[in-house]
């Protein structure tokens, strides 16, 4: 069914490219850490807004979370990168991407203080799935607060 859907939506796309797109999408959907992002109760394009305190004062944050799942002990946040190239193995993700998720994490921690906030950058080409860890997020937040 997915193959016929992709073919109908992009009839001129080469079949090998269609297969590659389908395989990448299925890899994301089947990734064990990401499954809750696509289950019942998860949300796509969830709006988020609030204030984050910095050294210069409060900054207003407003955005849209690509995928959000609120679980019993965790909140999962995913930001999809569909046109950007993923970083090479061993390279950190772009700081602007990390900063965006660090800000979202800060706001979500206020809403869900009793849950761990897990953030993922997902490059759909590949796919490349990168869970941002506490040190990366805190470092990005420190840079934002110092700016």
DRENTORKOL-3810 file (N, C-alpha, C; in nm, 4 decimals):
REM DRENTORKOL-3810
@n.u->0.0816; n.v->-0.1186; n.w->0.0000; ca.u->0.0000; ca.v->0.0000; ca.w->0.0000; c.u->0.0870; c.v->0.1265; c.w->0.0000
@n.u->0.1917; n.v->0.1269; n.w->0.0842; ca.u->0.2786; ca.v->0.2444; ca.w->0.0900; c.u->0.3460; c.v->0.2680; c.w->-0.0445
@n.u->0.3864; n.v->0.1608; n.w->-0.1107; ca.u->0.4520; ca.v->0.1762; ca.w->-0.2409; c.u->0.3578; c.v->0.2413; c.w->-0.3422
@n.u->0.2321; n.v->0.1967; n.w->-0.3445; ca.u->0.1371; ca.v->0.2532; ca.w->-0.4407; c.u->0.1050; c.v->0.3990; c.w->-0.4059
@n.u->0.1029; n.v->0.4304; n.w->-0.2766; ca.u->0.0778; ca.v->0.5688; ca.w->-0.2343; c.u->0.1913; c.v->0.6589; c.w->-0.2817
@n.u->0.3140; n.v->0.6151; n.w->-0.2594; ca.u->0.4286; ca.v->0.6959; ca.w->-0.3010; c.u->0.4303; c.v->0.7100; c.w->-0.4531
@n.u->0.4022; n.v->0.6012; n.w->-0.5232; ca.u->0.4007; ca.v->0.6061; ca.w->-0.6704; c.u->0.2920; c.v->0.7022; c.w->-0.7195
@n.u->0.1752; n.v->0.7002; n.w->-0.6553; ca.u->0.0667; ca.v->0.7898; ca.w->-0.6955; c.u->0.1015; c.v->0.9358; c.w->-0.6676
@n.u->0.1706; n.v->0.9612; n.w->-0.5567; ca.u->0.2051; ca.v->1.0989; ca.w->-0.5195; c.u->0.3244; c.v->1.1532; c.w->-0.5990
@n.u->0.4128; n.v->1.0632; n.w->-0.6414; ca.u->0.5333; ca.v->1.1047; ca.w->-0.7148; c.u->0.5563; c.v->1.0087; c.w->-0.8311
@n.u->0.4703; n.v->1.0127; n.w->-0.9327; ca.u->0.4771; ca.v->0.9138; ca.w->-1.0404; c.u->0.6050; c.v->0.9211; c.w->-1.1238
@n.u->0.6700; n.v->1.0348; n.w->-1.1270; ca.u->0.7916; ca.v->1.0489; ca.w->-1.2080; c.u->0.9190; c.v->1.0147; c.w->-1.1318
@n.u->0.9053; n.v->0.9901; n.w->-1.0041; ca.u->1.0213; ca.v->0.9562; ca.w->-0.9212; c.u->1.0710; c.v->0.8167; c.w->-0.9591
@n.u->1.2002; n.v->0.8036; n.w->-0.9744; ca.u->1.2583; ca.v->0.6735; ca.w->-1.0100; c.u->1.2229; c.v->0.5695; c.w->-0.9044
@n.u->1.1976; n.v->0.4483; n.w->-0.9479; ca.u->1.1526; ca.v->0.3439; ca.w->-0.8553; c.u->1.2550; c.v->0.3170; c.w->-0.7452
@n.u->1.3846; n.v->0.3225; n.w->-0.7775; ca.u->1.4848; ca.v->0.2986; ca.w->-0.6735; c.u->1.4834; c.v->0.4092; c.w->-0.5684
@n.u->1.4556; n.v->0.5315; n.w->-0.6102; ca.u->1.4459; ca.v->0.6421; ca.w->-0.5151; c.u->1.3202; c.v->0.6275; c.w->-0.4294
@n.u->1.2096; n.v->0.5860; n.w->-0.4910; ca.u->1.0871; ca.v->0.5595; ca.w->-0.4142; c.u->1.1124; c.v->0.4529; c.w->-0.3082
@n.u->1.1812; n.v->0.3474; n.w->-0.3450; ca.u->1.2121; ca.v->0.2391; ca.w->-0.2500; c.u->1.3008; c.v->0.2889; c.w->-0.1366
@n.u->1.3948; n.v->0.3759; n.w->-0.1693; ca.u->1.4840; ca.v->0.4317; ca.w->-0.0675; c.u->1.4056; c.v->0.5185; c.w->0.0305
@n.u->1.3144; n.v->0.5995; n.w->-0.0195; ca.u->1.2312; ca.v->0.6853; ca.w->0.0657; c.u->1.1453; c.v->0.5994; c.w->0.1572
@n.u->1.0845; n.v->0.4965; n.w->0.1015; ca.u->1.0006; ca.v->0.4065; ca.w->0.1804; c.u->1.0825; c.v->0.3361; c.w->0.2887
@n.u->1.2005; n.v->0.2865; n.w->0.2523; ca.u->1.2855; ca.v->0.2172; ca.w->0.3498; c.u->1.3258; c.v->0.3110; c.w->0.4635
@n.u->1.3590; n.v->0.4355; n.w->0.4306; ca.u->1.3968; ca.v->0.5325; ca.w->0.5345; c.u->1.2803; c.v->0.5604; c.w->0.6280
@n.u->1.1616; n.v->0.5791; n.w->0.5712; ca.u->1.0434; ca.v->0.6061; ca.w->0.6544; c.u->1.0137; c.v->0.4884; c.w->0.7461
@n.u->1.0220; n.v->0.3677; n.w->0.6937; ca.u->0.9948; ca.v->0.2490; ca.w->0.7755; c.u->1.1003; c.v->0.2317; c.w->0.8846
@n.u->1.2257; n.v->0.2666; n.w->0.8539; ca.u->1.3311; ca.v->0.2595; ca.w->0.9555; c.u->1.3017; c.v->0.3526; c.w->1.0720
@n.u->1.2508; n.v->0.4720; n.w->1.0430; ca.u->1.2143; ca.v->0.5658; ca.w->1.1495; c.u->1.0981; c.v->0.5087; c.w->1.2300
@n.u->0.9953; n.v->0.4614; n.w->1.1621; ca.u->0.8768; ca.v->0.4086; ca.w->1.2303; c.u->0.9085; c.v->0.2854; c.w->1.3147
@n.u->1.0063; n.v->0.2066; n.w->1.2711; ca.u->1.0402; ca.v->0.0823; ca.w->1.3417; c.u->1.1489; c.v->0.0986; c.w->1.4479
@n.u->1.2089; n.v->0.2148; n.w->1.4579; ca.u->1.3163; ca.v->0.2353; ca.w->1.5558; c.u->1.2574; c.v->0.2201; c.w->1.6960
@n.u->1.3157; n.v->0.1340; n.w->1.7798; ca.u->1.2549; ca.v->0.1057; ca.w->1.9105; c.u->1.2371; c.v->0.2271; c.w->2.0007
@n.u->1.3303; n.v->0.3221; n.w->1.9983; ca.u->1.3181; ca.v->0.4405; ca.w->2.0834; c.u->1.2111; c.v->0.5363; c.w->2.0323
@n.u->1.1738; n.v->0.5252; n.w->1.9058; ca.u->1.0812; ca.v->0.6208; ca.w->1.8458; c.u->0.9389; c.v->0.5691; c.w->1.8325
@n.u->0.9174; n.v->0.4409; n.w->1.8524; ca.u->0.7829; ca.v->0.3838; ca.w->1.8349; c.u->0.6742; c.v->0.4622; c.w->1.9093
@n.u->0.6980; n.v->0.5044; n.w->2.0350; ca.u->0.5919; ca.v->0.5793; ca.w->2.1047; c.u->0.5529; c.v->0.7103; c.w->2.0357
@n.u->0.6432; n.v->0.7651; n.w->1.9534; ca.u->0.6123; ca.v->0.8898; ca.w->1.8834; c.u->0.5033; c.v->0.8720; c.w->1.7778
@n.u->0.4755; n.v->0.7468; n.w->1.7419; ca.u->0.3782; ca.v->0.7205; ca.w->1.6359; c.u->0.2609; c.v->0.6367; c.w->1.6852
@n.u->0.2485; n.v->0.6225; n.w->1.8155; ca.u->0.1395; ca.v->0.5449; ca.w->1.8741; c.u->0.0218; c.v->0.6352; c.w->1.9075
@n.u->-0.0875; n.v->0.5712; n.w->1.9460; ca.u->-0.2057; ca.v->0.6446; ca.w->1.9875; c.u->-0.1691; c.v->0.7388; c.w->2.1030
@n.u->-0.2190; n.v->0.8596; n.w->2.0946; ca.u->-0.1920; ca.v->0.9585; ca.w->2.1987; c.u->-0.0742; c.v->1.0489; c.w->2.1666
@n.u->0.0076; n.v->1.0122; n.w->2.0683; ca.u->0.1168; ca.v->1.1015; ca.w->2.0296; c.u->0.0592; c.v->1.2127; c.w->1.9424
@n.u->0.1356; n.v->1.3180; n.w->1.9278; ca.u->0.0861; ca.v->1.4323; ca.w->1.8515; c.u->0.1872; c.v->1.4756; c.w->1.7472
@n.u->0.1366; n.v->1.5214; n.w->1.6355; ca.u->0.2198; ca.v->1.5803; ca.w->1.5310; c.u->0.2011; c.v->1.7310; c.w->1.5339
@n.u->0.3094; n.v->1.8023; n.w->1.5061; ca.u->0.3056; ca.v->1.9476; ca.w->1.4954; c.u->0.2398; c.v->2.0132; c.w->1.6167
@n.u->0.2903; n.v->1.9785; n.w->1.7339; ca.u->0.2377; ca.v->2.0320; ca.w->1.8604; c.u->0.2961; c.v->2.1705; c.w->1.8860
@n.u->0.2125; n.v->2.2725; n.w->1.8994; ca.u->0.2642; ca.v->2.4069; ca.w->1.9269; c.u->0.3183; c.v->2.4161; c.w->2.0693
@n.u->0.4203; n.v->2.4996; n.w->2.0850; ca.u->0.4772; ca.v->2.5233; ca.w->2.2180; c.u->0.5198; c.v->2.6698; c.w->2.2252
@n.u->0.4974; n.v->2.7300; n.w->2.3404; ca.u->0.5367; ca.v->2.8696; ca.w->2.3606; c.u->0.5566; c.v->2.8927; c.w->2.5094
@n.u->0.6452; n.v->2.9839; n.w->2.5407; ca.u->0.6704; ca.v->3.0190; ca.w->2.6800; c.u->0.7917; c.v->3.1090; c.w->2.6905
@n.u->0.8312; n.v->3.1334; n.w->2.8134; ca.u->0.9467; ca.v->3.2200; ca.w->2.8392; c.u->1.0575; c.v->3.1385; c.w->2.9050
@n.u->1.1806; n.v->3.1685; n.w->2.8629; ca.u->1.2990; ca.v->3.1060; ca.w->2.9208; c.u->1.3868; c.v->3.2173; c.w->2.9746
@n.u->1.4316; n.v->3.2025; n.w->3.0973; ca.u->1.5144; ca.v->3.3033; ca.w->3.1618; c.u->1.6589; c.v->3.2905; c.w->3.1155
@n.u->1.7182; n.v->3.4022; n.w->3.0723; ca.u->1.8586; ca.v->3.4073; ca.w->3.0322; c.u->1.9293; c.v->3.5127; c.w->3.1162
@n.u->2.0597; n.v->3.5258; n.w->3.0958; ca.u->2.1370; ca.v->3.6264; ca.w->3.1684; c.u->2.0889; c.v->3.7681; c.w->3.1345
@n.u->2.0354; n.v->3.7847; n.w->3.0154; ca.u->1.9868; ca.v->3.9157; ca.w->2.9711; c.u->1.8396; c.v->3.9377; c.w->3.0031
@n.u->1.7764; n.v->3.8401; n.w->3.0639; ca.u->1.6332; ca.v->3.8499; ca.w->3.0925; c.u->1.5581; c.v->3.7363; c.w->3.0251
@n.u->1.4279; n.v->3.7508; n.w->3.0232; ca.u->1.3452; ca.v->3.6466; ca.w->2.9631; c.u->1.3441; c.v->3.6587; c.w->2.8111
@n.u->1.3437; n.v->3.5422; n.w->2.7467; ca.u->1.3230; ca.v->3.5412; ca.w->2.6022; c.u->1.1963; c.v->3.4612; c.w->2.5749
@n.u->1.1237; n.v->3.5049; n.w->2.4758; ca.u->1.0025; ca.v->3.4355; ca.w->2.4364; c.u->1.0391; c.v->3.3255; c.w->2.3377
@n.u->0.9890; n.v->3.2064; n.w->2.3630; ca.u->1.0124; ca.v->3.0929; ca.w->2.2758; c.u->0.8776; c.v->3.0502; c.w->2.2190
@n.u->0.8732; n.v->3.0332; n.w->2.0897; ca.u->0.7520; ca.v->2.9877; ca.w->2.0237; c.u->0.7927; c.v->2.8963; c.w->1.9101
@n.u->0.7300; n.v->2.7812; n.w->1.9027; ca.u->0.7662; ca.v->2.6885; ca.w->1.7977; c.u->0.6633; c.v->2.5798; c.w->1.7805
@n.u->0.7031; n.v->2.4812; n.w->1.7028; ca.u->0.6164; ca.v->2.3689; ca.w->1.6746; c.u->0.6999; c.v->2.2420; c.w->1.6832
@n.u->0.6586; n.v->2.1512; n.w->1.7680; ca.u->0.7287; ca.v->2.0239; ca.w->1.7862; c.u->0.6780; c.v->1.9274; c.w->1.6797
@n.u->0.7691; n.v->1.8718; n.w->1.6026; ca.u->0.7289; ca.v->1.7827; ca.w->1.4935; c.u->0.6510; c.v->1.6614; c.w->1.5439
@n.u->0.7037; n.v->1.5930; n.w->1.6458; ca.u->0.6327; ca.v->1.4798; ca.w->1.7072; c.u->0.6531; c.v->1.4879; c.w->1.8576
@n.u->0.5449; n.v->1.4607; n.w->1.9325; ca.u->0.5474; ca.v->1.4682; ca.w->2.0776; c.u->0.4687; c.v->1.3504; c.w->2.1333
@n.u->0.5277; n.v->1.2833; n.w->2.2304; ca.u->0.4579; ca.v->1.1743; ca.w->2.2993; c.u->0.4806; c.v->1.1916; c.w->2.4490
@n.u->0.3719; n.v->1.1967; n.w->2.5238; ca.u->0.3783; ca.v->1.2075; ca.w->2.6696; c.u->0.3485; c.v->1.0687; c.w->2.7250
@n.u->0.4482; n.v->1.0092; n.w->2.7874; ca.u->0.4372; ca.v->0.8745; ca.w->2.8433; c.u->0.4329; c.v->0.8834; c.w->2.9952
@n.u->0.4202; n.v->0.7693; n.w->3.0610; ca.u->0.4138; ca.v->0.7685; ca.w->3.2076; c.u->0.5376; c.v->0.8314; c.w->3.2713
@n.u->0.6562; n.v->0.7965; n.w->3.2229; ca.u->0.7774; ca.v->0.8477; ca.w->3.2855; c.u->0.8596; c.v->0.9409; c.w->3.1989
@n.u->0.8269; n.v->0.9467; n.w->3.0703; ca.u->0.9060; ca.v->1.0252; ca.w->2.9756; c.u->0.8161; c.v->1.1110; c.w->2.8876
@n.u->0.8751; n.v->1.2162; n.w->2.8355; ca.u->0.8147; ca.v->1.2936; ca.w->2.7275; c.u->0.9152; c.v->1.2865; c.w->2.6130
@n.u->0.8703; n.v->1.2386; n.w->2.4966; ca.u->0.9574; ca.v->1.2270; ca.w->2.3799; c.u->0.9276; c.v->1.3400; c.w->2.2827
@n.u->1.0341; n.v->1.4030; n.w->2.2351; ca.u->1.0248; ca.v->1.5148; ca.w->2.1425; c.u->1.1136; c.v->1.4824; c.w->2.0227
@n.u->1.0571; n.v->1.4930; n.w->1.9035; ca.u->1.1361; ca.v->1.4665; ca.w->1.7829; c.u->1.1283; c.v->1.5852; c.w->1.6886
@n.u->1.2432; n.v->1.6200; n.w->1.6342; ca.u->1.2516; ca.v->1.7242; ca.w->1.5335; c.u->1.3069; c.v->1.6586; c.w->1.4072
@n.u->1.2278; n.v->1.6611; n.w->1.2997; ca.u->1.2680; ca.v->1.5978; ca.w->1.1744; c.u->1.3393; c.v->1.6974; c.w->1.0852
@n.u->1.4455; n.v->1.6496; n.w->1.0249; ca.u->1.5212; ca.v->1.7277; ca.w->0.9285; c.u->1.5081; c.v->1.6560; c.w->0.7944
@n.u->1.4280; n.v->1.7121; n.w->0.7062; ca.u->1.3981; ca.v->1.6437; ca.w->0.5809; c.u->1.4853; c.v->1.6905; c.w->0.4648
@n.u->1.5382; n.v->1.8109; n.w->0.4723; ca.u->1.6194; ca.v->1.8611; ca.w->0.3622; c.u->1.7665; c.v->1.8755; c.w->0.3994
@n.u->1.7970; n.v->1.8747; n.w->0.5266; ca.u->1.9352; ca.v->1.8936; ca.w->0.5712; c.u->2.0117; c.v->1.7614; c.w->0.5644
@n.u->2.1390; n.v->1.7730; n.w->0.5401; ca.u->2.2249; ca.v->1.6543; ca.w->0.5427; c.u->2.2627; c.v->1.6243; c.w->0.6872
@n.u->2.2595; n.v->1.4972; n.w->0.7241; ca.u->2.2976; ca.v->1.4639; ca.w->0.8614; c.u->2.4477; c.v->1.4835; c.w->0.8828
@n.u->2.4868; n.v->1.5074; n.w->1.0070; ca.u->2.6301; ca.v->1.5183; ca.w->1.0339; c.u->2.6976; c.v->1.3838; c.w->1.0084
@n.u->2.8238; n.v->1.3895; n.w->0.9732; ca.u->2.9001; ca.v->1.2660; ca.w->0.9527; c.u->2.9218; c.v->1.1982; c.w->1.0874
@n.u->2.9475; n.v->1.0702; n.w->1.0832; ca.u->2.9703; ca.v->0.9930; ca.w->1.2056; c.u->3.0768; c.v->1.0605; c.w->1.2909
@n.u->3.0462; n.v->1.0798; n.w->1.4184; ca.u->3.1394; ca.v->1.1423; ca.w->1.5116; c.u->3.1296; c.v->1.2937; c.w->1.5178
@n.u->3.0585; n.v->1.3542; n.w->1.4240; ca.u->3.0410; ca.v->1.4992; ca.w->1.4263; c.u->2.9167; c.v->1.5343; c.w->1.5072
@n.u->2.9218; n.v->1.6447; n.w->1.5813; ca.u->2.8021; ca.v->1.6863; ca.w->1.6561; c.u->2.6988; c.v->1.7452; c.w->1.5599
@n.u->2.5734; n.v->1.7420; n.w->1.6001; ca.u->2.4707; ca.v->1.8071; ca.w->1.5175; c.u->2.4881; c.v->1.9585; c.w->1.5234
@n.u->2.4335; n.v->2.0294; n.w->1.4256; ca.u->2.4440; ca.v->2.1756; ca.w->1.4269; c.u->2.3898; c.v->2.2342; c.w->1.5578
@n.u->2.4617; n.v->2.3313; n.w->1.6105; ca.u->2.4277; ca.v->2.3921; ca.w->1.7392; c.u->2.2877; c.v->2.4537; c.w->1.7394
@n.u->2.2461; n.v->2.5077; n.w->1.6264; ca.u->2.1127; ca.v->2.5695; ca.w->1.6216; c.u->2.0028; c.v->2.4655; c.w->1.6425
@n.u->2.0220; n.v->2.3442; n.w->1.5924; ca.u->1.9236; ca.v->2.2376; ca.w->1.6126; c.u->1.9182; c.v->2.1962; c.w->1.7587
@n.u->2.0365; n.v->2.1852; n.w->1.8194; ca.u->2.0441; ca.v->2.1463; ca.w->1.9602; c.u->1.9813; c.v->2.2554; c.w->2.0471
@n.u->2.0098; n.v->2.3811; n.w->2.0153; ca.u->1.9545; ca.v->2.4929; ca.w->2.0933; c.u->1.8016; c.v->2.4935; c.w->2.0867
@n.u->1.7466; n.v->2.4694; n.w->1.9703; ca.u->1.6013; ca.v->2.4661; ca.w->1.9553; c.u->1.5410; c.v->2.3611; c.w->2.0482
@n.u->1.5960; n.v->2.2411; n.w->2.0478; ca.u->1.5418; ca.v->2.1353; ca.w->2.1322; c.u->1.5716; c.v->2.1595; c.w->2.2798
@n.u->1.6817; n.v->2.2262; n.w->2.3101; ca.u->1.7106; ca.v->2.2612; ca.w->2.4498; c.u->1.6051; c.v->2.3576; c.w->2.5038
@n.u->1.5637; n.v->2.4516; n.w->2.4220; ca.u->1.4586; ca.v->2.5453; ca.w->2.4633; c.u->1.3243; c.v->2.4734; c.w->2.4813
@n.u->1.2902; n.v->2.3876; n.w->2.3862; ca.u->1.1660; ca.v->2.3108; ca.w->2.3990; c.u->1.1696; c.v->2.2248; c.w->2.5252
@n.u->1.2835; n.v->2.1646; n.w->2.5508; ca.u->1.2988; ca.v->2.0787; ca.w->2.6690; c.u->1.2780; c.v->2.1591; c.w->2.7969
@n.u->1.3319; n.v->2.2802; n.w->2.8015; ca.u->1.3156; ca.v->2.3665; ca.w->2.9184; c.u->1.1675; c.v->2.3960; c.w->2.9431
@n.u->1.0957; n.v->2.4294; n.w->2.8383; ca.u->0.9530; ca.v->2.4593; ca.w->2.8526; c.u->0.8745; c.v->2.3343; c.w->2.8927
@n.u->0.9059; n.v->2.2217; n.w->2.8318; ca.u->0.8341; ca.v->2.0975; ca.w->2.8650; c.u->0.8636; c.v->2.0507; c.w->3.0067
@n.u->0.9844; n.v->2.0786; n.w->3.0564; ca.u->1.0182; ca.v->2.0403; ca.w->3.1939; c.u->0.9322; c.v->2.1154; c.w->3.2949
@n.u->0.8892; n.v->2.2355; n.w->3.2586; ca.u->0.7983; ca.v->2.3109; ca.w->3.3469; c.u->0.6579; c.v->2.2505; c.w->3.3434
@n.u->0.6177; n.v->2.2020; n.w->3.2282; ca.u->0.4840; ca.v->2.1434; ca.w->3.2136; c.u->0.4786; c.v->2.0031; c.w->3.2743
@n.u->0.5877; n.v->1.9274; n.w->3.2574; ca.u->0.5948; ca.v->1.7886; ca.w->3.3053; c.u->0.7143; c.v->1.7711; c.w->3.3992
@n.u->0.7099; n.v->1.8305; n.w->3.5191; ca.u->0.8264; ca.v->1.8273; ca.w->3.6076; c.u->0.8612; c.v->1.6876; c.w->3.6588
@n.u->0.7686; n.v->1.5957; n.w->3.6539; ca.u->0.7919; ca.v->1.4610; ca.w->3.7058; c.u->0.8334; c.v->1.3615; c.w->3.5987
@n.u->0.8611; n.v->1.4100; n.w->3.4766; ca.u->0.8985; ca.v->1.3203; ca.w->3.3677; c.u->1.0326; c.v->1.3608; c.w->3.3084
@n.u->1.1024; n.v->1.2620; n.w->3.2559; ca.u->1.2282; ca.v->1.2856; ca.w->3.1847; c.u->1.1931; c.v->1.3294; c.w->3.0427
@n.u->1.2555; n.v->1.4367; n.w->2.9957; ca.u->1.2317; ca.v->1.4867; ca.w->2.8607; c.u->1.3441; c.v->1.4339; c.w->2.7716
@n.u->1.3067; n.v->1.3520; n.w->2.6734; ca.u->1.4036; ca.v->1.2962; ca.w->2.5781; c.u->1.3836; c.v->1.3633; c.w->2.4437
@n.u->1.4934; n.v->1.4101; n.w->2.3843; ca.u->1.4848; ca.v->1.4839; ca.w->2.2583; c.u->1.5643; c.v->1.4114; c.w->2.1498
@n.u->1.5071; n.v->1.4104; n.w->2.0296; ca.u->1.5668; ca.v->1.3406; ca.w->1.9165; c.u->1.5722; c.v->1.4316; c.w->1.7952
@n.u->1.6860; n.v->1.4306; n.w->1.7282; ca.u->1.6986; ca.v->1.4886; ca.w->1.5948; c.u->1.6942; c.v->1.3717; c.w->1.4975
@n.u->1.6093; n.v->1.3831; n.w->1.3966; ca.u->1.5925; ca.v->1.2736; ca.w->1.3022; c.u->1.6078; c.v->1.3282; c.w->1.1609
@n.u->1.7156; n.v->1.2865; n.w->1.0950; ca.u->1.7351; ca.v->1.3196; ca.w->0.9549; c.u->1.6705; c.v->1.2071; c.w->0.8756
@n.u->1.5735; n.v->1.2410; n.w->0.7938; ca.u->1.4984; ca.v->1.1373; ca.w->0.7240; c.u->1.5787; c.v->1.0708; c.w->0.6139
@n.u->1.6807; n.v->1.1381; n.w->0.5620; ca.u->1.7668; ca.v->1.0716; ca.w->0.4648; c.u->1.8636; c.v->0.9848; c.w->0.5431
@n.u->1.8585; n.v->0.8607; n.w->0.5179; ca.u->1.9426; ca.v->0.7663; ca.w->0.5924; c.u->1.8607; c.v->0.6538; c.w->0.6499
@n.u->1.7805; n.v->0.6692; n.w->0.7472; ca.u->1.7720; ca.v->0.7862; ca.w->0.8346; c.u->1.8855; c.v->0.7868; c.w->0.9365
@n.u->1.9077; n.v->0.9037; n.w->0.9934; ca.u->2.0032; ca.v->0.9190; ca.w->1.1027; c.u->1.9234; c.v->0.9687; c.w->1.2225
@n.u->1.9299; n.v->0.8940; n.w->1.3308; ca.u->1.8544; ca.v->0.9264; ca.w->1.4522; c.u->1.9541; c.v->0.9565; c.w->1.5622
@n.u->1.9443; n.v->1.0771; n.w->1.6165; ca.u->2.0394; ca.v->1.1204; ca.w->1.7192; c.u->1.9615; c.v->1.1661; c.w->1.8422
@n.u->1.9749; n.v->1.0913; n.w->1.9507; ca.u->1.9149; ca.v->1.1375; ca.w->2.0758; c.u->2.0115; c.v->1.2344; c.w->2.1410
@n.u->1.9623; n.v->1.3534; n.w->2.1709; ca.u->2.0458; ca.v->1.4533; ca.w->2.2370; c.u->2.0543; c.v->1.4194; c.w->2.3852
@n.u->2.1747; n.v->1.4202; n.w->2.4358; ca.u->2.1967; ca.v->1.3864; ca.w->2.5759; c.u->2.2065; c.v->1.5125; c.w->2.6605
@n.u->2.1923; n.v->1.4941; n.w->2.7894; ca.u->2.1909; ca.v->1.6048; ca.w->2.8856; c.u->2.3064; c.v->1.7037; c.w->2.8645
@n.u->2.4323; n.v->1.6570; n.w->2.8517; ca.u->2.5421; ca.v->1.7542; ca.w->2.8348; c.u->2.5280; c.v->1.8413; c.w->2.7098
@n.u->2.4839; n.v->1.7820; n.w->2.5983; ca.u->2.4649; ca.v->1.8598; ca.w->2.4754; c.u->2.3588; c.v->1.9674; c.w->2.4945
@n.u->2.2483; n.v->1.9284; n.w->2.5555; ca.u->2.1370; ca.v->2.0212; ca.w->2.5759; c.u->2.1735; c.v->2.1313; c.w->2.6744
@n.u->2.2392; n.v->2.0949; n.w->2.7828; ca.u->2.2786; ca.v->2.1950; ca.w->2.8824; c.u->2.3813; c.v->2.2916; c.w->2.8256
@n.u->2.4736; n.v->2.2408; n.w->2.7457; ca.u->2.5737; ca.v->2.3274; ca.w->2.6832; c.u->2.5068; c.v->2.4272; c.w->2.5904
@n.u->2.4121; n.v->2.3819; n.w->2.5103; ca.u->2.3409; ca.v->2.4719; ca.w->2.4192; c.u->2.2614; c.v->2.5747; c.w->2.4970
@n.u->2.1988; n.v->2.5335; n.w->2.6047; ca.u->2.1205; ca.v->2.6252; ca.w->2.6867; c.u->2.2086; c.v->2.7283; c.w->2.7552
@n.u->2.3271; n.v->2.6873; n.w->2.7975; ca.u->2.4221; ca.v->2.7801; ca.w->2.8595; c.u->2.4629; c.v->2.8874; c.w->2.7592
@n.u->2.4868; n.v->2.8468; n.w->2.6342; ca.u->2.5242; ca.v->2.9445; ca.w->2.5305; c.u->2.4111; c.v->3.0421; c.w->2.5046
@n.u->2.2880; n.v->2.9927; n.w->2.5042; ca.u->2.1726; ca.v->3.0799; ca.w->2.4830; c.u->2.1605; c.v->3.1786; c.w->2.5977
@n.u->2.1751; n.v->3.1286; n.w->2.7186; ca.u->2.1595; ca.v->3.2138; ca.w->2.8364; c.u->2.2702; c.v->3.3181; c.w->2.8459
@n.u->2.3883; n.v->3.2870; n.w->2.7897; ca.u->2.5004; ca.v->3.3805; ca.w->2.7959; c.u->2.4941; c.v->3.4840; c.w->2.6827
@n.u->2.4183; n.v->3.4551; n.w->2.5794; ca.u->2.4125; ca.v->3.5448; ca.w->2.4627; c.u->2.3428; c.v->3.6756; c.w->2.4940
END
